Amino acid sequence: MKIISLFTGAGGLDLGFHQAGFETIFANEYDKTIWDTFEHNFPKIKLDKRSIIDLPSSDVPDSIGIIGGPPCQSWSEAGAGRGINDKRGQLFFEYIRILKEKEPLFFFAENVSGILLPRHKEAFQTILNEFKALNYNVSYFLLNANDYGVPQDRKRVIIVGYHKKMNKTFSPPKIITPKKTLKDAIWDLRLAKPAKEKNYTNGNDKLSALNHEYMNGGFSTIYMSRNRVRSWDAPSFTIQAGGRHAPLHPQAPKMKFIEQNKREFVKGKEHLYRRLSVRECARVQTFPDNFLFKYDNVADGYKMIGNAVPVEFAKQLASVIYKDVSEYLRLHKKPKSEMLHKKKEEKVFVSKKTERDLVTF
């Protein structure tokens, strides 16, 4: 089943959908720091590098579904929270524009939990209404990726629309137990290496595993206001899109409480406090070890991984969509061919409409 990917990023969502049985045939990503990573890991997918604002729908091939996560910074609880008043927040409407003109059987969108904050209520309802006006049964859920095989507490809003002709609404899969932990994810990784001066990469030929290097530098007062260490038997904190705020490795003891909004490292154990490496963050986001992140500065590696949808989370949700769409196609299967026999020529023709449907689906 062929799908289109918008706001593709490094491809965590695409990889999860591929593992569930889908095939991305067209992807759009405007951030040039991501292009090399995506093209290396998905060499068969055409990557369109224009801003989605400049992407006419006529350049987007037909597909059975559209997936993507419009930029989330505008809706983040930690950010300025400008939402739909921010240009990045308005990119949701570009996603809707292409969806309207292509009208696939389903769409899937992901965003941060902050989109549900009271100050965004009216804007979020507007977005939902825009989706519903496009002839889709729309549902949204606040889900924690840790409930679906990801060793991380990561709450995200999932919006799924099924075309009304499917006569069905998406429901999330059952929660997976036992929950995954940091020990499940990174216990076997050893010998992480600090990045070079100014956080330039060491180069993978000098690392014990691909991208197994971590960001250097001090920790801000905001960072030190909270405990940033989770134990081995717990899921990771949310992997964010900035290396400065990456969680600390579980080898260290939990940070010592001093007073409200102030903590410090346990004295005598300071050497144990380091950020998770780029590869460790990728493990927590359930990227496979052969997925190579290409960058010169490790900050770009953390950004790509933190902005991605965890692969296993995407796979679990996509598996439900795949089953629902497959069932619809099975019940509404069209003839593989329409036999038209001419009196003088015994030839078999496939109608143009059926041929298009077969190629698309």
C-alpha positions, -999 to 999 in steps of 0.1 A, spaced: 0 0 0 15 32 -12 16 63 11 28 99 10 49 114 38 49 152 46 71 169 72 91 137 70 121 145 91 146 116 96 119 91 88 109 75 121 72 76 111 80 62 77 100 34 90 73 24 114 47 24 86 70 4 64 74 -22 91 36 -24 92 34 -31 55 31 4 39 54 18 13 64 55 11 66 66 -26 70 104 -20 84 124 9 87 161 16 112 177 40 125 213 39 153 211 66 185 206 47 203 192 78 181 161 75 184 154 38 216 133 39 202 112 67 169 105 50 184 98 16 210 74 31 184 54 50 157 55 23 175 55 -10 145 43 -30 122 72 -19 120 104 -38 126 133 -14 111 166 -23 131 194 -7 108 223 -12 89 241 15 54 225 17 41 261 10 57 258 -25 46 222 -31 16 221 -55 -6 191 -49 -3 182 -86 34 172 -79 22 148 -52 14 113 -65 -18 96 -57 -17 72 -27 -38 53 -3 -27 75 27 -9 106 38 12 106 70 32 134 87 37 155 118 35 192 111 61 212 132 53 210 169 73 238 184 44 262 182 23 240 204 49 228 229 44 233 266 80 242 270 80 267 241 64 300 235 31 283 228 20 306 200 2 278 183 -18 288 152 -5 324 155 30 311 146 39 304 110 50 269 119 17 263 135 -1 274 104 17 246 84 -11 224 96 -33 240 69 -8 232 42 -11 195 52 -49 199 50 -46 216 16 -28 186 1 -51 162 19 -81 179 4 -68 178 -31 -55 142 -30 -83 127 -8 -67 93 1 -84 66 21 -67 77 54 -45 103 69 -23 102 101 -9 133 119 11 135 151 18 164 174 29 173 210 5 171 239 7 209 243 -18 212 214 -45 202 239 -37 231 263 -67 254 271 -50 283 253 -50 262 220 -85 248 224 -102 270 198 -73 266 173 -72 229 177 -109 226 173 -106 246 141 -80 221 128 -103 192 136 -132 209 119 -111 214 88 -102 177 87 -138 167 93 -150 190 65 -129 169 41 -152 139 43 -133 120 69 -142 102 102 -117 119 125 -105 107 159 -77 120 181 -60 105 212 -34 115 237 -12 84 238 20 76 257 46 58 235 57 38 265 24 19 263 33 7 228 68 -8 231 89 23 235 113 27 265 103 63 270 76 84 286 64 104 255 29 117 253 17 127 219 -15 136 202 -24 113 173 -50 124 148 -63 98 123 -89 102 97 -106 74 77 -125 84 46 -162 82 53 -167 56 26 -148 32 48 -176 36 74 -151 31 102 -132 51 128 -96 45 140 -91 31 175 -56 26 191 -42 -9 197 -42 -25 231 -15 -14 255 16 -36 255 30 -50 287 54 -53 303 66 -17 297 100 -12 281 128 4 303 162 20 298 178 -13 306 159 -29 277 171 -1 254 207 7 262 222 -17 287 245 -34 261 258 -1 248 292 8 262 322 31 255 303 63 245 326 90 234 323 128 241 319 149 210 349 170 198 354 206 207 324 228 198 304 195 196 317 184 162 314 147 154 342 122 160 333 104 128 318 69 130 350 51 122 363 63 157 332 52 176 322 18 191 287 21 175 272 44 149 266 79 164 276 67 199 289 101 210 274 127 234 272 164 236 296 184 258 290 216 276 275 229 308 240 225 321 216 255 323 198 265 355 166 254 338 181 219 333 193 218 369 159 227 382 147 191 378 160 157 382 172 145 348 182 109 357 160 79 354 171 45 368 177 15 347 144 -1 355 124 29 344 115 43 310 135 73 298 124 109 301 111 123 268 138 126 242 137 162 231 150 179 199 180 195 216 211 179 229 214 204 257 183 189 273 190 152 266 184 130 296 213 119 317 227 84 316 212 60 342 247 52 355 245 83 376 226 87 409 195 108 408 202 145 412 201 159 448 172 182 457 184 215 472 153 236 471 124 244 448 136 245 412 172 237 422 191 205 422 228 195 419 249 164 411 259 141 439 293 152 452 321 127 443 299 113 415 301 142 391 320 121 365 290 98 361 267 126 349 267 127 311 240 131 285 227 101 266 246 97 234 230 103 200 228 65 195 214 59 230 187 85 222 181 67 189 177 34 208 152 50 232 133 62 201 135 26 188 155 33 157 175 2 146 213 3 151 220 3 114 200 36 109 228 61 104 223 98 113 246 120 92 257 153 107 288 174 113 276 188 147 261 164 172 233 189 179 218 181 145 218 144 155 198 151 187 174 173 168 166 147 141 160 120 167 141 142 191 117 154 164 110 119 151 81 97 159 94 66 177 96 38 152 79 11 173 51 35 183 45 43 146 45 6 137 19 -3 164 -5 24 152 2 18 115 -6 -19 120 -41 -10 130 -45 13 100 -31 -14 77 -56 -40 90 -86 -16 87 -77 -4 52 -70 -40 40 -104 -51 53 -121 -22 34 -102 -31 2 -110 -67 6 -147 -60 9 -147 -35 -20 -123 -53 -42 -127 -44 -79 -122 -70 -107 -86 -74 -116 -96 -69 -152 -125 -61 -173 -127 -85 -202 -136 -68 -234 -135 -91 -264 -136 -77 -298 -151 -99 -325 -120 -98 -347 -93 -96 -319 -90 -118 -289 -73 -93 -266 -77 -86 -229 -79 -50 -218 -77 -34 -184 -99 -4 -179 -81 28 -172 -99 33 -139 -92 -2 -127 -56 1 -138 -52 33 -118 -67 18 -87 -45 -13 -88 -14 9 -91 -24 32 -63 -34 6 -38 
